[in-house]
């Protein structure tokens, strides 16, 4: 498995070779890579060169290094989406060729907090429907969702029967969700949510907090979605200004 010598830096060749070996099934998802000594010897490079390659591969999310344990191949995300593309979780799962589903954990009317009132301003919000669901792909849990909708926009009995809140909210109100203001936060193991999503103890989650607005700027849906980071990948197109 010795790498091919060319004019590029050796660590770049090592990165390419390891990615190729993963693609070809030599190293499998969640599999532990050979030790640094074994891998550097088989590639014909120094351990310093190998460590630099592994550092970059970890930054790219290809592998995970566990101190004192070893380096493991990360599973490839099943779903990928541009963060600038506003789509429902249902839509993302369906586009991947898998069957979306929902497991309802709770649905209740609550009194809005002061923060809720500010977020939904200028609407006058007297009560909010709070819904907790687990979104599934081919019956496997992949996203934990907490959604808040002013009761005046959508009765709670309509929510309990909904698979896609986007669709039922748009049908009921006659308004189209046009955009969302999104805050992204990577988090580690969550005591309550991670077990629900069948996460390993070291599995990260990606939290997207979003306020969805109609095309005429009416706040309609406040969501906190916890995505399994090994299942979902988001990217963004940035332009120089």
N, C-alpha and C positions, 0 to 999 in steps of 0.2 A: 504494500500500500504506500510505498515511498512516493512522495510528491514529485511532480515534473518540474525540473529546473527551468525557469525563464527569468525575464528581467524584472519581474515584480518582487516586492518584498516577500520574504519567506512566510511571514505570518498571514499574508493575504492568500498565498497558495494553500496554507494549512486550513484557513477558513473555507475556501472553496472545496477542498477535498473532504472535509468533515461534512459539509452540507450535501455534497454529492453522495457520500456514504449513507447519510440519513435518507436521502431521496431514493436511493437504490435498495433500502431495507437492510443494509449491513448493520446499522444501528437503529433500533426500534424505539418508538415512543415510550417514554418513561424508563427506558433501559439505561443502566449505568454504563458510562464509557469506560474503556480500559484505563488503568492508572496512568498518571502523567509519564512515568518511566516507560511503560509499555507503549503508550501512544507516541511519545516523542521518538522512541527507537524505531517503531514501524514506519513513521513518517520521515525519518532521517533528519530531524531537526533538534535543536537544543530545547531543553525544558523551558527556558526563558521565552523562546519563540512560541512554543505551544501555549504557555500561560497567557501571552498577549492575544493570541488567536481566541482562546477560550473566554477571555475577558470581553472581547468584542462580540463573540457569539452570545454571551449572556446578556449584553446590552441590547442585542437585537431580539432577544427572547427565544433564541433557538435552543439554548441549554440553560440549566440551573446548576450552580455550583453550591454544594453544601459542605461547609467547613468540617473537615475530619471524616467526611463520608465519601464524597466523590462528586462527579459531574454527571448529570442526567439529561437525557433528551426530552425536551418539552413537546407535548402533543401539539399538532397543528390546529389552529382555530378552525372551527366548523363554519363560523359565520364571520364575514368581514364586510365593513360598510364605511363609507366616507362619513365623517362626523358632521359634515356640512349637508348631508342628505337626511332629510327628516322622514323617517319611516317608522311604522309601529313595530313592536317586537314580533307580532304575528306576521307582518310582511317580511321581516328579515329572515325568520325561520322558513317561511314558505318559499322564498326565493332560493334558499339553499337546497330545495328539493325534499325537505323533511316536513312532517305533519305537525303544525302547531297545536298546542292544547293549553288548558288552564286548570289549575287546581285551586279552588277558592278556599282560603283559610279563614277569612272573616270579612264582613261587610256591615258597617254600622254608621249611624248618624252621630256626629260629634259636634260639640261647640267649637267654633273656630278660635284659634289663638290670635293674639294681636299680630303675630308674624303672618298668619294665614290671611287676616284681613288686609294687611299691607300688600301682600303678594297678589291678591285678587282684586285690589282696587283698580278701577272705580266701582266695581260691583258691590252692592250691599249684601254681605253674606251673613245669614243668620244661623245656618247649619251647613255642615259639610258631610258628604258621604265619603267615608274612608274605607278603602278596599285593599285587602292584602291577598295577593295571589302568587302562585308559583307558575311560571310559564314553562312549558315542556316542549321538547322537540323529539318526535317519535317516542313519546312517553317518558323521556329522560329529563329531569329537572335541570334547567340551564339559567333561569333568571328569576330572582325574587323581586316582586313589584309591590310598592305601596303607592296608591293613587288617591288623590283628593279632588273631588269635584263638588262645586256648590250645588246644593240640593235644588235650587231654582233652575239650574241648567238641565239636570237629569235626575229623575226620581231613582231612589235606591233599588226599587224592584226591577227597573230596566238594567241596572248595572249588574245585578246578580245573574242575569241571563246572558250577559254579553261575553263573547270570546275576545273580540277586539274592541276596546273602549274607544279607540279612534273612530271606528265605523259607526257604532251605536250613538256616540255623542254627535257626530256629524249628521246622522239621519234624524235624530230627535230634535236637534236645535236648528237644522237647516243651515248651519254655518260650517265652513271648511277650515280645518286647522291649517294655518299658513306657515307658521314658523315657531321655533322654541328657543328660549334662552337656556343654555346648558352649562352646568358646572360639572367638571370631571374630577374625580378623586379616587386614586388607588388606595385600597385598604387591605389589611392582612386578614387573618382568621377572625371571623365574627362568631361570637359564642352561640348566637341563636340561628343566624342565617346560613352559615357555612355547613352545618350538619344537614339542614333541609335540602341544600343543593348537592349533597354527597361529596363535599370537598375534602381533600386531604388536609392535614393540619398545616402544611406549608403552602397551600394553594391560595393565591391572591384573588381578590374580587375587584371589580371595577365599578365604582358607583357613579351613575349619571343622575344628577338632580336637574329636572327640567320643568320649566313653566311653559306650557303650550298656549299659543294665542291664535285666535281666528284671523282671517285675512283683514278684518277691520279692527284688529288690535284688542279684541276682547279676551281676557285671560280665562281659559276654559278648563285646563287640566294641570295639576301639579303632581309630578311623579318623581319617585326615588326608585331607580332600578339598579339592582345589584347583579351584575353580569359575572359569570364565571370567566376569569381572565384566560383560561386555557381553551375556552370555547368561542370567545368573541374577540375580534380584532377591529379596532377603529383607526382610521387614518384621516388626515385633514390636508386639504390643498391650501397652501399659503402662498400669497403673491406679494412681491416686493412693491412697496408704495413709496 
